[in-house]
Structure formats: C-alpha cells, structure tokens
Amino acid sequence: MSTNRVLTNPNKPGVIFVPELNEEFLLSKEREGIFYDTVEQGTGLATSGTALTLFRDFTNKFAVHMNVGKNGKLPSGNAMALHRTGIQILQCFGNTVTLDTDIIKAAYGTTLKFDINERQIVKTEPTWTLSTGLGISGMTTQNATGIVNIGLPSAAAAPQLRNAQPVLDRDDLNSEIVWQSHAWGGATGLATLTNRVQFMHVLYGVIKQPVAN
C-alpha cells in the first residue's frame, strides 16, 4: 500500500506540493485586519507642494510603523478586499505626545492621493475627510494636551468605499500626503508645526493570507 505524501517548501509559506498530482496548493485563512505605513513631517514651516510618500521607505521601521512588505506591496501570498482607507495622525510616537494644535494643522493643511497601480482610489481629498474609524478618544487632565482625532474612532463613522477593491501582493501602493497652501481667503499661507507629526495610512478590509503567516 502506498503512502500519500505532502511536501512543503520554506521559501513558499502556506504552499504544499502533492507529488502524485504534480501540483501546488495554497492553504490560506481569512480575517479582518489592516495594512499600514507611516511617514513623518518635521518641525517648523511646511512647504507648499511637499509630498510625503508612503509604502516606499522602510528604513528603521518596526511593527508600530508598518506591516507591508519591504517592496512596498502586501506581504508575499497575501491578498485583501479593501473596504475602507484613511489617515491616522498619530497622537503619540515613542515618548512624544503630538500637540493637538499640530494634529489640527496637519489634518487641514494636507491632502491624500492614493492609487493601486493605475486604479484611482482617493483623488486628492483633504486629509480631514479620511477618517480611519480607529484611534483613542476621551478626555485628559494633562496640561497642554488634548485628545484629537480625524473623525470618530468608530467603524460606523468611517467612510466605506462604494465597491470593495481587490489588492494583491503584486500590486503597487501609490500613496502621497501633500502640503497645500492656505493663502486663499486671507489665511496664513502654510502651517508651522511646533513638533514633528507622523501620518499613518491605513488600509482596512478582509485579508487572505497563507496559513503559515
């Protein structure tokens, strides 16, 4: 009596090979979750047209900053049905608590443009309109500190895409946050930040990934 064999390859997580069929199969699981990346704007006066590009630079980043592949795509073998996307201006990073005034300036002074390959997902919209439905809310008694978020930290309050968008591990994620001038209307042209500000672009949806991940 012959014994059926199933072979695995450490270079292909979640993939099994059945010699009798001469075929590979991907074992996968599904879950709701997020993919994300973070960029930083330095302190001081912002410059009109300055673009902060996401899903590109991963130097010295860890899981609190990003969870995509080093090539700026989804991790190998992963796929996503993208239901919503938005920007989280981090209320804290490391030992730095972001000033509420800087969060407000960043939210109203920038726009987001987001494409998947050549497929337009967000067409240059103000950052303050792009709630993730995530974050911390509440009150604080800490001096010179406020808890400010883009929208409400509630999934029901976050805008959904009209149609879920497929994202594969070979797709390019092209995301830019751009500082815009506010000279129209007599306002001071550009924001001056007291401290650094970090923006996190969040992709939320149903993730399909190899069982080994």
C-alpha positions, 0 to 999 in steps of 0.5 A: 500500500502506498503512502500519500505524501505532502511536501512543503517548501520554506521559501513558499509559506502556506504552499504544499506540493502533492507529488502524485498530482504534480501540483501546488496548493495554497492553504490560506485563512481569512480575517479582518485586519489592516495594512499600514505605513507611516511617514513623518513631517518635521518641525517648523514651516511646511512647504507648499507642494511637499509630498510625503510618500508612503509604502516606499521607505522602510528604513528603521521601521518596526511593527508600530510603523508598518506591516507591508512588505519591504517592496512596498506591496502586501506581504508575499501570498497575501491578498485583501478586499479593501473596504475602507482607507484613511489617515491616522495622525498619530497622537503619540510616537515613542515618548512624544505626545503630538500637540493637538494644535499640530494634529489640527494643522496637519489634518487641514493643511494636507491632502491624500492621493492614493492609487493601486497601480493605475486604479484611482482610489482617493483623488486628492481629498483633504486629509480631514475627510479620511477618517480611519474609524480607529484611534483613542478618544476621551478626555485628559487632565494633562496640561497642554494636551488634548485628545484629537482625532480625524473623525470618530474612532468608530467603524460606523463613522468611517467612510466605506468605499462604494465597491470593495477593491481587490489588492494583491501582493503584486500590486503597487501602493501609490500613496502621497500626503501633500502640503497645500497652501492656505493663502486663499481667503486671507489665511496664513499661507502654510502651517508651522508645526511646533513638533514633528507629526507622523501620518499613518495610512491605513488600509482596512478590509478582509485579508487572505493570507497563507496559513503559515503567516 
